[in-house]
Amino acid sequence: MPAPDCSRPASAAERQGCTAAERTALLALTQAHARALSDYFATLRSLATRITGPAEQDAIRFTRQEVFGAGERLMENLRITEQELPPIRAVQARVGLRPAFGAEMSEHGWRIRRQMELQAEALSRLEALRGPDAAAGLPRLRWGFAYLRSAFEALVMSDRDALPEIEQARQALAIRPPA
């Protein structure tokens, strides 16, 4: 059966098929973005708790780029421009944090906060596109995002408080801990 022409769906069945296809694509992109955020936070936690070297710096760069790449794909799907995202707000990190973590937060914290806003928008759009098959991945994704948001807020105050939130997010998103 050929895919419906979604540029101008004529029948109710075509509109329903287009909505289902849009929801499926958006759900996959939103899940990939949430997983990338989760990986980034897990790596970011190591910057906050350990003396870091080149391997950790490479890992944070890689996971950060994964988040931004997934975010760009999500923005493209949602047809959102940078100007439509909330304005940049500084991320205040506690004085005395590990230097590598403090540097990451001061340089990229606001961009990560924007990624969190993008994830919230994607979840909102998924709710609007809700259909009979939407229940499969959306609740886990919402829970995972709630834990990610909490983990981000906790990370800038206490890495110890953030750990349970990161682990809960990874469980909700069905991400296994690294071996």
PyMOL commands that place a pseudoatom at each C-alpha (Angstrom):
pseudoatom trace, name=CA, resn=MET, resi=1, chain=A, elem=C, hetatm=0, pos=[0.000, 0.000, 0.000]
pseudoatom trace, name=CA, resn=PRO, resi=2, chain=A, elem=C, hetatm=0, pos=[1.542, 3.335, -1.022]
pseudoatom trace, name=CA, resn=ALA, resi=3, chain=A, elem=C, hetatm=0, pos=[2.100, 6.009, 1.610]
pseudoatom trace, name=CA, resn=PRO, resi=4, chain=A, elem=C, hetatm=0, pos=[-0.536, 8.750, 1.622]
pseudoatom trace, name=CA, resn=ASP, resi=5, chain=A, elem=C, hetatm=0, pos=[0.286, 12.103, 0.073]
pseudoatom trace, name=CA, resn=CYS, resi=6, chain=A, elem=C, hetatm=0, pos=[0.577, 14.230, 3.197]
pseudoatom trace, name=CA, resn=SER, resi=7, chain=A, elem=C, hetatm=0, pos=[1.067, 17.497, 1.347]
pseudoatom trace, name=CA, resn=ARG, resi=8, chain=A, elem=C, hetatm=0, pos=[-2.726, 17.676, 0.883]
pseudoatom trace, name=CA, resn=PRO, resi=9, chain=A, elem=C, hetatm=0, pos=[-4.490, 14.665, 2.392]
pseudoatom trace, name=CA, resn=ALA, resi=10, chain=A, elem=C, hetatm=0, pos=[-7.979, 14.453, 0.891]
pseudoatom trace, name=CA, resn=SER, resi=11, chain=A, elem=C, hetatm=0, pos=[-9.808, 11.794, 2.826]
pseudoatom trace, name=CA, resn=ALA, resi=12, chain=A, elem=C, hetatm=0, pos=[-10.221, 11.210, 6.550]
pseudoatom trace, name=CA, resn=ALA, resi=13, chain=A, elem=C, hetatm=0, pos=[-8.254, 7.975, 6.206]
pseudoatom trace, name=CA, resn=GLU, resi=14, chain=A, elem=C, hetatm=0, pos=[-5.385, 9.839, 4.522]
pseudoatom trace, name=CA, resn=ARG, resi=15, chain=A, elem=C, hetatm=0, pos=[-5.407, 12.510, 7.248]
pseudoatom trace, name=CA, resn=GLN, resi=16, chain=A, elem=C, hetatm=0, pos=[-5.383, 9.816, 9.903]
pseudoatom trace, name=CA, resn=GLY, resi=17, chain=A, elem=C, hetatm=0, pos=[-2.507, 8.030, 8.159]
pseudoatom trace, name=CA, resn=CYS, resi=18, chain=A, elem=C, hetatm=0, pos=[-0.543, 11.269, 7.878]
pseudoatom trace, name=CA, resn=THR, resi=19, chain=A, elem=C, hetatm=0, pos=[-1.106, 12.081, 11.555]
pseudoatom trace, name=CA, resn=ALA, resi=20, chain=A, elem=C, hetatm=0, pos=[0.020, 8.582, 12.559]
pseudoatom trace, name=CA, resn=ALA, resi=21, chain=A, elem=C, hetatm=0, pos=[3.143, 8.879, 10.389]
pseudoatom trace, name=CA, resn=GLU, resi=22, chain=A, elem=C, hetatm=0, pos=[3.915, 12.330, 11.807]
pseudoatom trace, name=CA, resn=ARG, resi=23, chain=A, elem=C, hetatm=0, pos=[3.427, 11.071, 15.360]
pseudoatom trace, name=CA, resn=THR, resi=24, chain=A, elem=C, hetatm=0, pos=[5.650, 8.029, 14.772]
pseudoatom trace, name=CA, resn=ALA, resi=25, chain=A, elem=C, hetatm=0, pos=[8.455, 10.142, 13.291]
pseudoatom trace, name=CA, resn=LEU, resi=26, chain=A, elem=C, hetatm=0, pos=[8.207, 12.751, 16.051]
pseudoatom trace, name=CA, resn=LEU, resi=27, chain=A, elem=C, hetatm=0, pos=[8.144, 10.088, 18.768]
pseudoatom trace, name=CA, resn=ALA, resi=28, chain=A, elem=C, hetatm=0, pos=[11.298, 8.458, 17.372]
pseudoatom trace, name=CA, resn=LEU, resi=29, chain=A, elem=C, hetatm=0, pos=[13.127, 11.808, 17.182]
pseudoatom trace, name=CA, resn=THR, resi=30, chain=A, elem=C, hetatm=0, pos=[11.972, 12.818, 20.667]
pseudoatom trace, name=CA, resn=GLN, resi=31, chain=A, elem=C, hetatm=0, pos=[13.125, 9.504, 22.115]
pseudoatom trace, name=CA, resn=ALA, resi=32, chain=A, elem=C, hetatm=0, pos=[16.518, 9.817, 20.412]
pseudoatom trace, name=CA, resn=HIS, resi=33, chain=A, elem=C, hetatm=0, pos=[16.885, 13.345, 21.763]
pseudoatom trace, name=CA, resn=ALA, resi=34, chain=A, elem=C, hetatm=0, pos=[15.923, 12.257, 25.296]
pseudoatom trace, name=CA, resn=ARG, resi=35, chain=A, elem=C, hetatm=0, pos=[18.419, 9.389, 25.159]
pseudoatom trace, name=CA, resn=ALA, resi=36, chain=A, elem=C, hetatm=0, pos=[21.148, 11.760, 23.988]
pseudoatom trace, name=CA, resn=LEU, resi=37, chain=A, elem=C, hetatm=0, pos=[20.319, 14.112, 26.871]
pseudoatom trace, name=CA, resn=SER, resi=38, chain=A, elem=C, hetatm=0, pos=[20.439, 11.186, 29.269]
pseudoatom trace, name=CA, resn=ASP, resi=39, chain=A, elem=C, hetatm=0, pos=[23.860, 10.110, 27.992]
pseudoatom trace, name=CA, resn=TYR, resi=40, chain=A, elem=C, hetatm=0, pos=[25.095, 13.685, 28.257]
pseudoatom trace, name=CA, resn=PHE, resi=41, chain=A, elem=C, hetatm=0, pos=[23.894, 14.019, 31.856]
pseudoatom trace, name=CA, resn=ALA, resi=42, chain=A, elem=C, hetatm=0, pos=[25.501, 10.714, 32.807]
pseudoatom trace, name=CA, resn=THR, resi=43, chain=A, elem=C, hetatm=0, pos=[28.791, 11.944, 31.311]
pseudoatom trace, name=CA, resn=LEU, resi=44, chain=A, elem=C, hetatm=0, pos=[28.324, 15.386, 32.833]
pseudoatom trace, name=CA, resn=ARG, resi=45, chain=A, elem=C, hetatm=0, pos=[27.951, 13.812, 36.246]
pseudoatom trace, name=CA, resn=SER, resi=46, chain=A, elem=C, hetatm=0, pos=[31.430, 12.325, 35.908]
pseudoatom trace, name=CA, resn=LEU, resi=47, chain=A, elem=C, hetatm=0, pos=[32.796, 15.836, 35.316]
pseudoatom trace, name=CA, resn=ALA, resi=48, chain=A, elem=C, hetatm=0, pos=[31.128, 16.959, 38.522]
pseudoatom trace, name=CA, resn=THR, resi=49, chain=A, elem=C, hetatm=0, pos=[32.421, 14.110, 40.667]
pseudoatom trace, name=CA, resn=ARG, resi=50, chain=A, elem=C, hetatm=0, pos=[35.876, 13.154, 39.427]
pseudoatom trace, name=CA, resn=ILE, resi=51, chain=A, elem=C, hetatm=0, pos=[39.149, 14.681, 38.438]
pseudoatom trace, name=CA, resn=THR, resi=52, chain=A, elem=C, hetatm=0, pos=[38.880, 14.525, 34.683]
pseudoatom trace, name=CA, resn=GLY, resi=53, chain=A, elem=C, hetatm=0, pos=[41.361, 13.936, 31.946]
pseudoatom trace, name=CA, resn=PRO, resi=54, chain=A, elem=C, hetatm=0, pos=[41.347, 13.887, 28.143]
pseudoatom trace, name=CA, resn=ALA, resi=55, chain=A, elem=C, hetatm=0, pos=[39.077, 10.809, 27.911]
pseudoatom trace, name=CA, resn=GLU, resi=56, chain=A, elem=C, hetatm=0, pos=[36.335, 12.481, 29.960]
pseudoatom trace, name=CA, resn=GLN, resi=57, chain=A, elem=C, hetatm=0, pos=[36.700, 15.693, 27.984]
pseudoatom trace, name=CA, resn=ASP, resi=58, chain=A, elem=C, hetatm=0, pos=[36.318, 13.734, 24.745]
pseudoatom trace, name=CA, resn=ALA, resi=59, chain=A, elem=C, hetatm=0, pos=[33.275, 11.922, 26.146]
pseudoatom trace, name=CA, resn=ILE, resi=60, chain=A, elem=C, hetatm=0, pos=[31.537, 15.144, 27.169]
pseudoatom trace, name=CA, resn=ARG, resi=61, chain=A, elem=C, hetatm=0, pos=[32.273, 16.711, 23.769]
pseudoatom trace, name=CA, resn=PHE, resi=62, chain=A, elem=C, hetatm=0, pos=[30.884, 13.644, 22.000]
pseudoatom trace, name=CA, resn=THR, resi=63, chain=A, elem=C, hetatm=0, pos=[27.709, 13.404, 24.093]
pseudoatom trace, name=CA, resn=ARG, resi=64, chain=A, elem=C, hetatm=0, pos=[27.148, 17.167, 23.845]
pseudoatom trace, name=CA, resn=GLN, resi=65, chain=A, elem=C, hetatm=0, pos=[27.368, 16.985, 20.054]
pseudoatom trace, name=CA, resn=GLU, resi=66, chain=A, elem=C, hetatm=0, pos=[24.942, 14.048, 20.081]
pseudoatom trace, name=CA, resn=VAL, resi=67, chain=A, elem=C, hetatm=0, pos=[22.441, 16.177, 22.020]
pseudoatom trace, name=CA, resn=PHE, resi=68, chain=A, elem=C, hetatm=0, pos=[22.818, 19.139, 19.695]
pseudoatom trace, name=CA, resn=GLY, resi=69, chain=A, elem=C, hetatm=0, pos=[22.570, 16.934, 16.583]
pseudoatom trace, name=CA, resn=ALA, resi=70, chain=A, elem=C, hetatm=0, pos=[19.428, 15.204, 17.886]
pseudoatom trace, name=CA, resn=GLY, resi=71, chain=A, elem=C, hetatm=0, pos=[18.068, 18.618, 18.848]
pseudoatom trace, name=CA, resn=GLU, resi=72, chain=A, elem=C, hetatm=0, pos=[18.625, 19.980, 15.338]
pseudoatom trace, name=CA, resn=ARG, resi=73, chain=A, elem=C, hetatm=0, pos=[16.752, 17.028, 13.818]
pseudoatom trace, name=CA, resn=LEU, resi=74, chain=A, elem=C, hetatm=0, pos=[13.939, 17.549, 16.316]
pseudoatom trace, name=CA, resn=MET, resi=75, chain=A, elem=C, hetatm=0, pos=[13.773, 21.302, 15.570]
pseudoatom trace, name=CA, resn=GLU, resi=76, chain=A, elem=C, hetatm=0, pos=[13.615, 20.571, 11.863]
pseudoatom trace, name=CA, resn=ASN, resi=77, chain=A, elem=C, hetatm=0, pos=[10.767, 18.093, 12.366]
pseudoatom trace, name=CA, resn=LEU, resi=78, chain=A, elem=C, hetatm=0, pos=[8.889, 20.535, 14.627]
pseudoatom trace, name=CA, resn=ARG, resi=79, chain=A, elem=C, hetatm=0, pos=[9.626, 23.409, 12.217]
pseudoatom trace, name=CA, resn=ILE, resi=80, chain=A, elem=C, hetatm=0, pos=[11.000, 25.521, 15.068]
pseudoatom trace, name=CA, resn=THR, resi=81, chain=A, elem=C, hetatm=0, pos=[13.644, 28.192, 14.614]
pseudoatom trace, name=CA, resn=GLU, resi=82, chain=A, elem=C, hetatm=0, pos=[16.112, 29.407, 17.242]
pseudoatom trace, name=CA, resn=GLN, resi=83, chain=A, elem=C, hetatm=0, pos=[14.087, 32.616, 17.539]
pseudoatom trace, name=CA, resn=GLU, resi=84, chain=A, elem=C, hetatm=0, pos=[11.009, 30.650, 18.630]
pseudoatom trace, name=CA, resn=LEU, resi=85, chain=A, elem=C, hetatm=0, pos=[12.802, 29.073, 21.585]
pseudoatom trace, name=CA, resn=PRO, resi=86, chain=A, elem=C, hetatm=0, pos=[12.780, 30.850, 24.949]
pseudoatom trace, name=CA, resn=PRO, resi=87, chain=A, elem=C, hetatm=0, pos=[15.505, 33.464, 25.363]
pseudoatom trace, name=CA, resn=ILE, resi=88, chain=A, elem=C, hetatm=0, pos=[18.853, 32.484, 26.784]
pseudoatom trace, name=CA, resn=ARG, resi=89, chain=A, elem=C, hetatm=0, pos=[18.957, 32.422, 30.571]
pseudoatom trace, name=CA, resn=ALA, resi=90, chain=A, elem=C, hetatm=0, pos=[22.191, 32.009, 32.423]
pseudoatom trace, name=CA, resn=VAL, resi=91, chain=A, elem=C, hetatm=0, pos=[22.730, 28.755, 34.273]
pseudoatom trace, name=CA, resn=GLN, resi=92, chain=A, elem=C, hetatm=0, pos=[23.961, 29.507, 37.754]
pseudoatom trace, name=CA, resn=ALA, resi=93, chain=A, elem=C, hetatm=0, pos=[26.361, 26.855, 39.016]
pseudoatom trace, name=CA, resn=ARG, resi=94, chain=A, elem=C, hetatm=0, pos=[27.559, 26.728, 42.603]
pseudoatom trace, name=CA, resn=VAL, resi=95, chain=A, elem=C, hetatm=0, pos=[31.037, 28.046, 43.293]
pseudoatom trace, name=CA, resn=GLY, resi=96, chain=A, elem=C, hetatm=0, pos=[33.435, 25.286, 44.217]
pseudoatom trace, name=CA, resn=LEU, resi=97, chain=A, elem=C, hetatm=0, pos=[32.330, 22.750, 41.623]
pseudoatom trace, name=CA, resn=ARG, resi=98, chain=A, elem=C, hetatm=0, pos=[34.997, 20.798, 39.775]
pseudoatom trace, name=CA, resn=PRO, resi=99, chain=A, elem=C, hetatm=0, pos=[36.638, 23.136, 37.238]
pseudoatom trace, name=CA, resn=ALA, resi=100, chain=A, elem=C, hetatm=0, pos=[35.757, 20.975, 34.208]
pseudoatom trace, name=CA, resn=PHE, resi=101, chain=A, elem=C, hetatm=0, pos=[32.105, 20.815, 35.244]
pseudoatom trace, name=CA, resn=GLY, resi=102, chain=A, elem=C, hetatm=0, pos=[31.952, 24.530, 36.004]
pseudoatom trace, name=CA, resn=ALA, resi=103, chain=A, elem=C, hetatm=0, pos=[33.485, 25.307, 32.599]
pseudoatom trace, name=CA, resn=GLU, resi=104, chain=A, elem=C, hetatm=0, pos=[30.995, 23.017, 30.826]
pseudoatom trace, name=CA, resn=MET, resi=105, chain=A, elem=C, hetatm=0, pos=[28.054, 24.632, 32.609]
pseudoatom trace, name=CA, resn=SER, resi=106, chain=A, elem=C, hetatm=0, pos=[29.215, 28.192, 32.034]
pseudoatom trace, name=CA, resn=GLU, resi=107, chain=A, elem=C, hetatm=0, pos=[29.951, 27.565, 28.355]
pseudoatom trace, name=CA, resn=HIS, resi=108, chain=A, elem=C, hetatm=0, pos=[27.111, 25.215, 27.377]
pseudoatom trace, name=CA, resn=GLY, resi=109, chain=A, elem=C, hetatm=0, pos=[24.565, 25.250, 30.195]
pseudoatom trace, name=CA, resn=TRP, resi=110, chain=A, elem=C, hetatm=0, pos=[22.277, 27.723, 28.465]
pseudoatom trace, name=CA, resn=ARG, resi=111, chain=A, elem=C, hetatm=0, pos=[22.336, 25.624, 25.263]
pseudoatom trace, name=CA, resn=ILE, resi=112, chain=A, elem=C, hetatm=0, pos=[21.407, 22.527, 27.261]
pseudoatom trace, name=CA, resn=ARG, resi=113, chain=A, elem=C, hetatm=0, pos=[18.577, 24.439, 28.924]
pseudoatom trace, name=CA, resn=ARG, resi=114, chain=A, elem=C, hetatm=0, pos=[17.333, 25.260, 25.423]
pseudoatom trace, name=CA, resn=GLN, resi=115, chain=A, elem=C, hetatm=0, pos=[17.529, 21.567, 24.525]
pseudoatom trace, name=CA, resn=MET, resi=116, chain=A, elem=C, hetatm=0, pos=[15.327, 20.888, 27.546]
pseudoatom trace, name=CA, resn=GLU, resi=117, chain=A, elem=C, hetatm=0, pos=[12.816, 23.462, 26.249]
pseudoatom trace, name=CA, resn=LEU, resi=118, chain=A, elem=C, hetatm=0, pos=[12.910, 21.791, 22.847]
pseudoatom trace, name=CA, resn=GLN, resi=119, chain=A, elem=C, hetatm=0, pos=[12.198, 18.419, 24.442]
pseudoatom trace, name=CA, resn=ALA, resi=120, chain=A, elem=C, hetatm=0, pos=[9.253, 19.952, 26.336]
pseudoatom trace, name=CA, resn=GLU, resi=121, chain=A, elem=C, hetatm=0, pos=[7.856, 21.354, 23.078]
pseudoatom trace, name=CA, resn=ALA, resi=122, chain=A, elem=C, hetatm=0, pos=[8.198, 17.982, 21.356]
pseudoatom trace, name=CA, resn=LEU, resi=123, chain=A, elem=C, hetatm=0, pos=[6.322, 16.296, 24.198]
pseudoatom trace, name=CA, resn=SER, resi=124, chain=A, elem=C, hetatm=0, pos=[3.611, 18.931, 23.958]
pseudoatom trace, name=CA, resn=ARG, resi=125, chain=A, elem=C, hetatm=0, pos=[3.245, 18.317, 20.224]
pseudoatom trace, name=CA, resn=LEU, resi=126, chain=A, elem=C, hetatm=0, pos=[3.141, 14.561, 20.785]
pseudoatom trace, name=CA, resn=GLU, resi=127, chain=A, elem=C, hetatm=0, pos=[0.292, 15.099, 23.237]
pseudoatom trace, name=CA, resn=ALA, resi=128, chain=A, elem=C, hetatm=0, pos=[-1.544, 17.118, 20.580]
pseudoatom trace, name=CA, resn=LEU, resi=129, chain=A, elem=C, hetatm=0, pos=[-1.038, 14.325, 18.020]
pseudoatom trace, name=CA, resn=ARG, resi=130, chain=A, elem=C, hetatm=0, pos=[-2.176, 11.707, 20.496]
pseudoatom trace, name=CA, resn=GLY, resi=131, chain=A, elem=C, hetatm=0, pos=[-3.827, 8.718, 18.883]
pseudoatom trace, name=CA, resn=PRO, resi=132, chain=A, elem=C, hetatm=0, pos=[-4.817, 5.198, 19.843]
pseudoatom trace, name=CA, resn=ASP, resi=133, chain=A, elem=C, hetatm=0, pos=[-1.260, 3.897, 19.416]
pseudoatom trace, name=CA, resn=ALA, resi=134, chain=A, elem=C, hetatm=0, pos=[0.410, 6.842, 21.183]
pseudoatom trace, name=CA, resn=ALA, resi=135, chain=A, elem=C, hetatm=0, pos=[0.237, 5.288, 24.629]
pseudoatom trace, name=CA, resn=ALA, resi=136, chain=A, elem=C, hetatm=0, pos=[3.115, 2.934, 23.834]
pseudoatom trace, name=CA, resn=GLY, resi=137, chain=A, elem=C, hetatm=0, pos=[6.069, 5.288, 24.239]
pseudoatom trace, name=CA, resn=LEU, resi=138, chain=A, elem=C, hetatm=0, pos=[4.735, 8.602, 25.475]
pseudoatom trace, name=CA, resn=PRO, resi=139, chain=A, elem=C, hetatm=0, pos=[4.313, 7.926, 29.218]
pseudoatom trace, name=CA, resn=ARG, resi=140, chain=A, elem=C, hetatm=0, pos=[7.858, 6.540, 29.551]
pseudoatom trace, name=CA, resn=LEU, resi=141, chain=A, elem=C, hetatm=0, pos=[9.152, 9.499, 27.601]
pseudoatom trace, name=CA, resn=ARG, resi=142, chain=A, elem=C, hetatm=0, pos=[7.289, 11.972, 29.820]
pseudoatom trace, name=CA, resn=TRP, resi=143, chain=A, elem=C, hetatm=0, pos=[8.644, 10.317, 32.978]
pseudoatom trace, name=CA, resn=GLY, resi=144, chain=A, elem=C, hetatm=0, pos=[12.139, 10.176, 31.539]
pseudoatom trace, name=CA, resn=PHE, resi=145, chain=A, elem=C, hetatm=0, pos=[12.003, 13.863, 30.672]
pseudoatom trace, name=CA, resn=ALA, resi=146, chain=A, elem=C, hetatm=0, pos=[10.699, 14.795, 34.124]
pseudoatom trace, name=CA, resn=TYR, resi=147, chain=A, elem=C, hetatm=0, pos=[13.692, 13.032, 35.660]
pseudoatom trace, name=CA, resn=LEU, resi=148, chain=A, elem=C, hetatm=0, pos=[16.070, 14.658, 33.163]
pseudoatom trace, name=CA, resn=ARG, resi=149, chain=A, elem=C, hetatm=0, pos=[14.729, 18.107, 34.014]
pseudoatom trace, name=CA, resn=SER, resi=150, chain=A, elem=C, hetatm=0, pos=[15.113, 17.379, 37.713]
pseudoatom trace, name=CA, resn=ALA, resi=151, chain=A, elem=C, hetatm=0, pos=[18.621, 15.973, 37.144]
pseudoatom trace, name=CA, resn=PHE, resi=152, chain=A, elem=C, hetatm=0, pos=[19.700, 19.101, 35.275]
pseudoatom trace, name=CA, resn=GLU, resi=153, chain=A, elem=C, hetatm=0, pos=[18.467, 21.363, 38.046]
pseudoatom trace, name=CA, resn=ALA, resi=154, chain=A, elem=C, hetatm=0, pos=[20.098, 19.136, 40.683]
pseudoatom trace, name=CA, resn=LEU, resi=155, chain=A, elem=C, hetatm=0, pos=[23.416, 18.892, 38.815]
pseudoatom trace, name=CA, resn=VAL, resi=156, chain=A, elem=C, hetatm=0, pos=[24.125, 22.576, 39.135]
pseudoatom trace, name=CA, resn=MET, resi=157, chain=A, elem=C, hetatm=0, pos=[23.641, 22.327, 42.888]
pseudoatom trace, name=CA, resn=SER, resi=158, chain=A, elem=C, hetatm=0, pos=[24.766, 18.841, 43.906]
pseudoatom trace, name=CA, resn=ASP, resi=159, chain=A, elem=C, hetatm=0, pos=[26.067, 15.947, 41.851]
pseudoatom trace, name=CA, resn=ARG, resi=160, chain=A, elem=C, hetatm=0, pos=[25.016, 13.571, 44.657]
pseudoatom trace, name=CA, resn=ASP, resi=161, chain=A, elem=C, hetatm=0, pos=[21.390, 14.724, 44.398]
pseudoatom trace, name=CA, resn=ALA, resi=162, chain=A, elem=C, hetatm=0, pos=[21.445, 14.401, 40.624]
pseudoatom trace, name=CA, resn=LEU, resi=163, chain=A, elem=C, hetatm=0, pos=[22.552, 10.767, 40.495]
pseudoatom trace, name=CA, resn=PRO, resi=164, chain=A, elem=C, hetatm=0, pos=[19.160, 9.222, 41.413]
pseudoatom trace, name=CA, resn=GLU, resi=165, chain=A, elem=C, hetatm=0, pos=[17.426, 11.506, 38.911]
pseudoatom trace, name=CA, resn=ILE, resi=166, chain=A, elem=C, hetatm=0, pos=[19.813, 10.509, 36.119]
pseudoatom trace, name=CA, resn=GLU, resi=167, chain=A, elem=C, hetatm=0, pos=[19.359, 6.819, 36.936]
pseudoatom trace, name=CA, resn=GLN, resi=168, chain=A, elem=C, hetatm=0, pos=[15.554, 7.170, 37.043]
pseudoatom trace, name=CA, resn=ALA, resi=169, chain=A, elem=C, hetatm=0, pos=[15.598, 8.963, 33.676]
pseudoatom trace, name=CA, resn=ARG, resi=170, chain=A, elem=C, hetatm=0, pos=[17.741, 6.228, 32.134]
pseudoatom trace, name=CA, resn=GLN, resi=171, chain=A, elem=C, hetatm=0, pos=[15.393, 3.548, 33.499]
pseudoatom trace, name=CA, resn=ALA, resi=172, chain=A, elem=C, hetatm=0, pos=[12.303, 5.367, 32.222]
pseudoatom trace, name=CA, resn=LEU, resi=173, chain=A, elem=C, hetatm=0, pos=[13.941, 5.751, 28.812]
pseudoatom trace, name=CA, resn=ALA, resi=174, chain=A, elem=C, hetatm=0, pos=[15.002, 2.077, 28.903]
pseudoatom trace, name=CA, resn=ILE, resi=175, chain=A, elem=C, hetatm=0, pos=[18.711, 2.883, 28.744]
pseudoatom trace, name=CA, resn=ARG, resi=176, chain=A, elem=C, hetatm=0, pos=[20.966, 0.331, 30.345]
pseudoatom trace, name=CA, resn=PRO, resi=177, chain=A, elem=C, hetatm=0, pos=[23.889, 1.586, 32.450]
pseudoatom trace, name=CA, resn=PRO, resi=178, chain=A, elem=C, hetatm=0, pos=[27.273, 1.339, 30.765]
pseudoatom trace, name=CA, resn=ALA, resi=179, chain=A, elem=C, hetatm=0, pos=[29.032, -1.987, 31.353]
for i in range(1, 179): cmd.bond("trace and resi %d" % i, "trace and resi %d" % (i + 1))
show_as sticks, trace
zoom trace
